[in-house]
Amino acid sequence: MQFILLYVSIFLGYFGDSSPEQLAFKYFMEVIYMDNYSDKKAVYFSGMSEGKRSIAGPFSNCFALDEGFKNILYNIKTEEADQIIIQKGNWSGIKFIRKPKSKRLSIEIYRSVKIDDFNYVYISVYKPKEFVDHFLIKATDQEVIEYCQINEVI
């Protein structure tokens, strides 16, 4: 039994980037988290996506040259979707805590929305009663192309 669990863990470790949400989370942790939150050593993330497929956020000024995105942004509705597991991985110096706390950073990842050849993944980072940072990550099936960041103070 332990051998099977080890094999599954190794398999997921090598092929864990198969979903757009996993790819976006990996990029978020490697690039965005390190650039914006490197002083935060503990963060809450459930390891699951939210149960919604959404890009509903303050993203009207994002991706100015992407006409497909602009045309659909105002017409797309948030819809229910199955939650999926997102592998947290091991990030040096960052501890994922089990329960959200009012003084800790929290991350939410929504299910991706496909527009033309791109997947858009909405990631919300917040600290209750302080701020919400909205990230919309644009990616192909293999790589992140760009992202847009909108910040709000609560």
N, C-alpha and C positions, 0 to 999 in steps of 0.2 A: 504494500500500500504506500509506504513512504517513497519507494522508487517511482511510482506513478505520479505522486504529487510533485516530486522533484522534476520529473520529465515535463509535466504540464507547466511548472514554473519556468523552466528553461525555455520551453516553446513560447510561452507568453512574453518572456523577456526578449527573445529575438524577433518575434513577430507582433509585438504589442502595439505597433503604430498602424494597425490595419484600418482603424476607423478615423474619420476626419476629426472627431473629438479628441482621440488619443494623440494624433499628430499635433493638433492645436495646443493641447496641454503640455506636451513635450517642448514645443517651441516657446510657449509661455514661460515655463520654468527655466529653460536655458537662456532665454534672451530677455524677456519682459520682466520677469520676477527679479532677475539679477540686476537689471538696470534701474528698476523702480523701488524694489522692496528688499534689497540685500541686507538692510539693517534689521529686518524682521526675521527672527530665528524660529518662530513657531507660527503655524498657520492651520486653520481648520479647513479641511476638504474631505468630504464624505467618501470619495473614491467612486462616486456614481454621478452620472449626468443628472440634470434636472429632468423631470417628466414632461418637458415641453420642447417643441421644435420652434425656435424663435430667433429672430434678429430684431425684435422690437426693443429699440433703445434710441438714444439720441444720435443716430448715425446718418442723418440726412446730408451732412457735409463730407462723408467718407467716400473715398474712391471716386473722385471727381470725373475721371476719364472712363469709368465703367458704366456705359449707358444701360446695359442689361440690369445692373444693380439698381440704378436710379429709377428705372421704370417699374420694377417690382417692389422696391422697398415700401412704398406707400400703399400697395395693394395686398401685400402678404399678411396673413393673419397668424397669430400664435395658435399652434395646434397641439393637442395632447400627443405624446409619443412615449414609447417604452423607455425606461431608464436603462442605461448601459453601464457596465463597469469600466472605469478608467483607471489604469494602473498608475499608482502614485510614483513608484520608483524610489530610488534613494538619491537624494540631493544633498550634497555635502553642506553641513551646517544648518539644515532646515529640518525641523521636526513637525510632522503632521499630528495635530492633536485630535482626540476622539470626539470631543463635544465643542460646539461653538461657545465662545465666551465673549462677553461684551468688550473686553479689552484686547482681543486678538483679531488678527486679520482673518477673513473668511473668503473662500473662493467658491463660485458657482459656475458650472459649465452647462450651457444649454445644448440641446441636440442641433446638429448642423442643418442648414438650409442650402439646397443645391440650386444655383442659378447659372444657367448656361453650363460652362465647363468648370465652374468653381464651387467649392464648398465654403460657406460662411459659418463660423462658429463664434457665438457670443459668450464671452467670459466676463463675469462680474466679480470684482474684488472690492470688498468693503470692510470697514471697521465701524460697528454700530455707533451712531450719534456723532460720527466724525466725517466720513467721506464714502463715496462710491466711485470707483473707477470702472468705466465700461470699455471693453476691448472687443473689437470685431476683427477676427482673423480670417483672411482670405487665402485659400489654399487650393491646389490641385489635389489629386489623390495621392501624390508622392511628396509634395513640398509646400511650405508656406511661401506665398508670394509677397504679401504685405499685411500690415495691420493698421487699424485706426484706433486711437485712444481718445476718450472723452472723460473728463474728470468733473465730479460734482462734490461740493462741500455740503454737508447736511447741517 
